[in-house]
Amino acid sequence: MDRLIDRFDLIDEKLERLIKKKTCLDGEDLLDNQDMLQVLKISHRTLQRFRSSGELPFFKMNGKIYYKLSDVNRFIREVFEGNSGRCAKQRQIEPRTDKKR
């Protein structure tokens, strides 16, 4: 029974290595579209707009779109953190002016 459990552990380790290898390129983690939608909490169309504008680098492998984790981190720092101040100013509510009739 112990040999069987050891064998399952060995198979589990091999599977994890294969999964890790599949989602890596030159040792760097890769994210697909579904990962990006969950991480950034944006719509599919918004993600497409970021790709089309060149703000978010990507590449295709076998017809599937991937993003390097380092590019995603840079994108988040530059775009989302850089725009937070501007968006906050746009949302600022102006004080009401009471008009007497």
Secondary structure as UniProt FT lines:
FT   HELIX           2..22
FT   STRAND          24..25
FT   TURN            26..27
FT   STRAND          28..32
FT   HELIX           33..40
FT   HELIX           44..53
FT   STRAND          59..61
FT   TURN            62..63
FT   STRAND          64..68
FT   HELIX           69..75
FT   HELIX           76..80
FT   HELIX           81..90
//
